[in-house]
Amino acid sequence: MPCALVCLADRDLLTERARRLGLKIELRAYDGSARIHAPGTLTVDHRPLGVPSNPGRLETANARYVLDLLDRATDGAMGAEFDALVTAPVHKGVINDAGVPFTGHTEYLAVRTQAPLPVMMLATGAMRVALATTHLPLKDVSAAITIESLCQIVSILNHDLVKWWGIAQPRIAVCGLNPHAGEGGHLGDEEIRVIAPALARINALGIRASGPLPADTAFVPRILADFDAVLAMYHDQGLPVIKHAGFDSAVNITLGLPILRTSVDHGTALDLAGTGRADASSLASAIALAIELVSRRH
Protein backbone atom coordinates (compact mmCIF):
# COMPACT_ATOMS: atom_id res chain seq x y z
CA MET A 1 0.00 0.00 0.00
CA PRO A 2 1.56 3.36 -1.06
CA CYS A 3 1.47 4.94 2.38
CA ALA A 4 2.38 4.29 5.99
CA LEU A 5 -0.64 3.23 8.04
CA VAL A 6 -0.44 4.09 11.73
CA CYS A 7 -2.95 2.52 14.12
CA LEU A 8 -3.58 4.35 17.38
CA ALA A 9 -4.56 1.60 19.81
CA ASP A 10 -3.59 -0.54 22.76
CA ARG A 11 -0.93 -2.93 21.45
CA ASP A 12 -1.82 -5.59 24.03
CA LEU A 13 -5.48 -5.49 22.98
CA LEU A 14 -4.54 -5.97 19.32
CA THR A 15 -2.23 -8.86 20.24
CA GLU A 16 -5.00 -10.57 22.22
CA ARG A 17 -7.60 -10.08 19.45
CA ALA A 18 -5.21 -11.38 16.79
CA ARG A 19 -4.57 -14.49 18.90
CA ARG A 20 -8.29 -15.00 19.49
CA LEU A 21 -9.04 -14.77 15.76
CA GLY A 22 -6.03 -16.77 14.64
CA LEU A 23 -4.50 -13.87 12.70
CA LYS A 24 -0.78 -13.85 12.01
CA ILE A 25 0.27 -10.24 12.12
CA GLU A 26 3.46 -8.46 13.13
CA LEU A 27 2.88 -5.38 15.28
CA ARG A 28 5.55 -2.74 14.82
CA ALA A 29 6.15 0.21 17.12
CA TYR A 30 5.48 3.60 15.56
CA ASP A 31 8.60 5.77 15.24
CA GLY A 32 7.68 7.90 12.24
CA SER A 33 10.15 6.22 9.89
CA ALA A 34 7.83 3.95 7.86
CA ARG A 35 6.91 5.13 4.36
CA ILE A 36 4.84 2.21 3.06
CA HIS A 37 2.54 -0.39 4.56
CA ALA A 38 3.82 -3.96 4.37
CA PRO A 39 1.23 -6.78 4.21
CA GLY A 40 1.08 -8.84 7.38
CA THR A 41 2.24 -5.96 9.56
CA LEU A 42 0.62 -3.13 11.47
CA THR A 43 2.40 -0.07 12.81
CA VAL A 44 0.96 0.79 16.23
CA ASP A 45 1.24 3.96 18.27
CA HIS A 46 0.65 2.25 21.62
CA ARG A 47 -1.99 3.93 23.79
CA PRO A 48 -2.91 1.85 26.88
CA LEU A 49 -6.60 1.25 27.60
CA GLY A 50 -8.14 2.66 30.76
CA VAL A 51 -9.53 -0.76 31.75
CA PRO A 52 -9.44 -4.14 29.94
CA SER A 53 -11.84 -4.47 27.01
CA ASN A 54 -14.07 -7.49 26.43
CA PRO A 55 -15.56 -8.08 22.95
CA GLY A 56 -19.04 -6.62 22.60
CA ARG A 57 -19.14 -5.15 26.09
CA LEU A 58 -19.28 -1.38 26.56
CA GLU A 59 -17.03 0.13 29.25
CA THR A 60 -17.75 3.68 30.39
CA ALA A 61 -14.28 3.70 31.97
CA ASN A 62 -12.81 3.64 28.43
CA ALA A 63 -14.96 6.46 27.07
CA ARG A 64 -12.36 9.12 27.77
CA TYR A 65 -9.73 6.85 26.23
CA VAL A 66 -11.64 6.81 22.93
CA LEU A 67 -11.70 10.61 22.85
CA ASP A 68 -8.01 10.75 23.78
CA LEU A 69 -7.26 8.66 20.69
CA LEU A 70 -9.25 11.11 18.57
CA ASP A 71 -7.35 14.01 20.13
CA ARG A 72 -3.99 12.35 19.43
CA ALA A 73 -4.91 11.62 15.81
CA THR A 74 -6.35 15.08 15.21
CA ASP A 75 -3.38 16.85 16.73
CA GLY A 76 -1.07 14.71 14.57
CA ALA A 77 -2.99 15.67 11.44
CA MET A 78 -3.10 19.34 12.43
CA GLY A 79 0.66 19.28 12.94
CA ALA A 80 1.32 17.59 9.56
CA GLU A 81 2.58 14.42 11.27
CA PHE A 82 -0.27 12.59 9.54
CA ASP A 83 -1.66 13.36 6.07
CA ALA A 84 -5.17 12.17 6.90
CA LEU A 85 -7.30 10.78 9.70
CA VAL A 86 -9.41 7.63 9.22
CA THR A 87 -11.78 6.79 12.05
CA ALA A 88 -13.55 3.60 13.00
CA PRO A 89 -17.10 3.80 14.43
CA VAL A 90 -17.67 4.95 18.00
CA HIS A 91 -20.58 4.19 20.32
CA LYS A 92 -22.04 7.59 21.19
CA GLY A 93 -24.21 6.25 24.00
CA VAL A 94 -21.41 4.90 26.18
CA ILE A 95 -19.48 8.18 25.88
CA ASN A 96 -22.53 10.11 27.01
CA ASP A 97 -23.14 7.57 29.78
CA ALA A 98 -19.63 8.36 31.02
CA GLY A 99 -20.69 11.97 31.51
CA VAL A 100 -19.05 13.38 28.37
CA PRO A 101 -21.44 15.25 26.02
CA PHE A 102 -20.84 13.75 22.57
CA THR A 103 -23.01 13.82 19.44
CA GLY A 104 -20.53 12.29 17.00
CA HIS A 105 -17.14 12.45 15.32
CA THR A 106 -18.19 15.25 13.00
CA GLU A 107 -19.08 17.72 15.72
CA TYR A 108 -16.24 16.67 18.01
CA LEU A 109 -13.55 17.07 15.34
CA ALA A 110 -14.94 20.48 14.39
CA VAL A 111 -14.47 21.70 17.95
CA ARG A 112 -11.02 20.14 18.18
CA THR A 113 -9.84 21.77 14.94
CA GLN A 114 -11.73 25.04 15.60
CA ALA A 115 -13.66 24.60 12.35
CA PRO A 116 -16.73 26.88 12.42
CA LEU A 117 -19.04 24.56 10.50
CA PRO A 118 -18.39 20.89 9.69
CA VAL A 119 -20.34 19.25 6.87
CA MET A 120 -20.98 15.50 6.76
CA MET A 121 -20.78 13.90 3.33
CA LEU A 122 -20.97 10.24 2.32
CA ALA A 123 -19.60 9.00 -0.97
CA THR A 124 -19.70 5.75 -2.91
CA GLY A 125 -18.43 5.64 -6.45
CA ALA A 126 -19.62 8.79 -8.22
CA MET A 127 -22.46 9.42 -5.73
CA ARG A 128 -21.84 12.05 -3.06
CA VAL A 129 -24.47 13.10 -0.52
CA ALA A 130 -23.89 15.90 1.99
CA LEU A 131 -26.16 16.90 4.88
CA ALA A 132 -27.47 20.31 5.88
CA THR A 133 -28.14 18.98 9.41
CA THR A 134 -26.68 15.89 11.05
CA HIS A 135 -27.60 14.32 14.38
CA LEU A 136 -30.80 16.19 15.24
CA PRO A 137 -34.27 14.99 16.20
CA LEU A 138 -36.57 15.42 13.21
CA LYS A 139 -38.69 17.97 15.09
CA ASP A 140 -35.65 20.30 15.32
CA VAL A 141 -34.57 20.17 11.68
CA SER A 142 -36.69 23.00 10.27
CA ALA A 143 -35.50 25.54 12.83
CA ALA A 144 -31.88 24.52 12.25
CA ILE A 145 -32.01 25.31 8.51
CA THR A 146 -31.48 29.00 7.79
CA ILE A 147 -30.52 31.03 4.75
CA GLU A 148 -27.15 31.74 6.35
CA SER A 149 -26.43 28.13 7.28
CA LEU A 150 -27.34 26.83 3.83
CA CYS A 151 -25.11 29.43 2.16
CA GLN A 152 -22.23 28.38 4.39
CA ILE A 153 -22.80 24.65 3.87
CA VAL A 154 -23.09 24.86 0.08
CA SER A 155 -19.98 27.07 -0.02
CA ILE A 156 -18.02 24.50 2.03
CA LEU A 157 -19.30 21.65 -0.14
CA ASN A 158 -18.33 23.51 -3.28
CA HIS A 159 -14.91 24.45 -1.89
CA ASP A 160 -14.00 20.89 -0.83
CA LEU A 161 -15.22 19.33 -4.07
CA VAL A 162 -12.74 21.62 -5.80
CA LYS A 163 -9.97 21.11 -3.20
CA TRP A 164 -10.11 17.33 -2.71
CA TRP A 165 -11.82 15.97 -5.82
CA GLY A 166 -10.39 18.44 -8.31
CA ILE A 167 -13.80 19.32 -9.79
CA ALA A 168 -13.33 22.75 -11.34
CA GLN A 169 -16.98 23.86 -11.22
CA PRO A 170 -19.03 21.50 -9.04
CA ARG A 171 -22.72 21.03 -9.81
CA ILE A 172 -24.73 20.69 -6.60
CA ALA A 173 -28.33 19.49 -6.29
CA VAL A 174 -30.13 20.85 -3.22
CA CYS A 175 -33.13 18.94 -1.89
CA GLY A 176 -36.24 20.49 -0.46
CA LEU A 177 -37.22 19.78 3.11
CA ASN A 178 -40.86 18.83 2.60
CA PRO A 179 -42.56 16.24 0.38
CA HIS A 180 -42.63 17.43 -3.25
CA ALA A 181 -40.34 20.31 -2.16
CA GLY A 182 -43.30 21.92 -0.41
CA GLU A 183 -45.75 21.72 -3.34
CA GLY A 184 -45.63 25.48 -3.84
CA GLY A 185 -46.18 26.16 -0.15
CA HIS A 186 -49.09 23.75 0.34
CA LEU A 187 -46.92 21.15 2.10
CA GLY A 188 -44.63 23.52 4.00
CA ASP A 189 -42.99 26.83 3.24
CA GLU A 190 -39.32 26.27 4.14
CA GLU A 191 -38.50 25.96 0.44
CA ILE A 192 -40.00 29.40 -0.22
CA ARG A 193 -38.78 31.15 2.93
CA VAL A 194 -35.31 29.64 3.30
CA ILE A 195 -34.00 27.28 0.65
CA ALA A 196 -34.84 29.23 -2.53
CA PRO A 197 -33.50 32.56 -1.15
CA ALA A 198 -30.31 30.79 -0.04
CA LEU A 199 -29.84 29.32 -3.51
CA ALA A 200 -30.35 32.73 -5.12
CA ARG A 201 -27.62 34.16 -2.89
CA ILE A 202 -25.32 31.20 -3.59
CA ASN A 203 -25.82 31.37 -7.36
CA ALA A 204 -24.98 35.08 -7.27
CA LEU A 205 -21.56 34.06 -5.92
CA GLY A 206 -20.97 31.88 -8.96
CA ILE A 207 -21.65 28.55 -7.24
CA ARG A 208 -23.68 26.15 -9.37
CA ALA A 209 -26.40 24.94 -7.01
CA SER A 210 -29.85 23.89 -8.21
CA GLY A 211 -33.10 23.40 -6.32
CA PRO A 212 -34.96 22.99 -4.16
CA LEU A 213 -35.57 19.57 -5.72
CA PRO A 214 -38.09 17.02 -4.44
CA ALA A 215 -36.02 14.49 -2.52
CA ASP A 216 -38.03 11.55 -3.83
CA THR A 217 -36.82 12.22 -7.39
CA ALA A 218 -33.46 13.93 -6.79
CA PHE A 219 -31.76 10.53 -6.60
CA VAL A 220 -33.15 9.17 -9.87
CA PRO A 221 -30.08 8.12 -11.92
CA ARG A 222 -30.79 10.39 -14.90
CA ILE A 223 -31.05 13.40 -12.55
CA LEU A 224 -28.02 12.40 -10.49
CA ALA A 225 -25.99 12.23 -13.69
CA ASP A 226 -26.23 16.02 -13.98
CA PHE A 227 -24.71 16.67 -10.55
CA ASP A 228 -21.45 16.11 -8.67
CA ALA A 229 -23.10 16.07 -5.24
CA VAL A 230 -26.50 16.25 -3.56
CA LEU A 231 -27.24 18.27 -0.42
CA ALA A 232 -29.96 16.63 1.69
CA MET A 233 -31.69 18.58 4.43
CA TYR A 234 -31.46 15.96 7.18
CA HIS A 235 -29.80 12.68 8.11
CA ASP A 236 -32.44 10.18 7.02
CA GLN A 237 -33.35 12.06 3.86
CA GLY A 238 -29.98 11.42 2.23
CA LEU A 239 -28.15 8.61 3.97
CA PRO A 240 -30.57 5.73 3.33
CA VAL A 241 -30.16 6.32 -0.40
CA ILE A 242 -26.37 6.22 -0.42
CA LYS A 243 -26.22 3.28 1.99
CA HIS A 244 -28.58 1.37 -0.27
CA ALA A 245 -26.38 2.25 -3.24
CA GLY A 246 -23.17 1.06 -1.61
CA PHE A 247 -23.28 0.10 2.06
CA ASP A 248 -20.12 -2.02 1.77
CA SER A 249 -18.15 0.71 0.02
CA ALA A 250 -19.59 4.04 1.22
CA VAL A 251 -17.26 6.43 3.02
CA ASN A 252 -18.06 9.24 5.43
CA ILE A 253 -16.02 12.42 4.83
CA THR A 254 -16.08 15.48 7.07
CA LEU A 255 -15.90 18.64 4.97
CA GLY A 256 -15.00 22.08 6.30
CA LEU A 257 -12.10 20.88 8.45
CA PRO A 258 -8.48 22.01 8.04
CA ILE A 259 -7.57 18.30 7.86
CA LEU A 260 -8.80 15.35 5.81
CA ARG A 261 -10.96 12.91 7.74
CA THR A 262 -12.69 9.85 6.33
CA SER A 263 -14.60 7.14 8.14
CA VAL A 264 -16.89 4.14 7.79
CA ASP A 265 -20.59 4.53 7.00
CA HIS A 266 -21.84 2.27 9.80
CA GLY A 267 -21.98 1.79 13.56
CA THR A 268 -20.13 -0.39 16.03
CA ALA A 269 -21.92 -3.76 15.49
CA LEU A 270 -21.23 -4.91 19.03
CA ASP A 271 -22.75 -8.31 18.32
CA LEU A 272 -19.94 -9.00 15.83
CA ALA A 273 -17.05 -7.81 18.01
CA GLY A 274 -14.40 -10.47 18.44
CA THR A 275 -16.14 -12.97 16.14
CA GLY A 276 -14.14 -12.43 12.98
CA ARG A 277 -17.41 -11.94 11.05
CA ALA A 278 -17.35 -8.14 10.88
CA ASP A 279 -17.15 -6.73 7.35
CA ALA A 280 -14.19 -4.36 7.00
CA SER A 281 -15.10 -3.23 3.47
CA SER A 282 -16.20 0.28 4.44
CA LEU A 283 -13.04 0.80 6.51
CA ALA A 284 -10.90 -0.36 3.60
CA SER A 285 -12.80 2.07 1.35
CA ALA A 286 -12.25 4.91 3.84
CA ILE A 287 -8.51 4.24 3.85
CA ALA A 288 -8.38 3.96 0.06
CA LEU A 289 -10.29 7.22 -0.44
CA ALA A 290 -8.04 9.06 2.04
CA ILE A 291 -4.99 7.86 0.08
CA GLU A 292 -6.59 8.87 -3.23
CA LEU A 293 -7.54 12.36 -2.07
CA VAL A 294 -4.19 13.05 -0.42
CA SER A 295 -2.34 11.79 -3.50
CA ARG A 296 -4.43 14.07 -5.73
CA ARG A 297 -3.58 17.08 -3.58
CA HIS A 298 0.13 16.25 -3.61
Summary of the structure (lengths in Angstrom):
residues: 298
radius of gyration: 20.3
end to end distance: 16.6
largest distance: 62.9
contacts: 914
relative contact order: 0.15
helix: 45%
strand: 17%
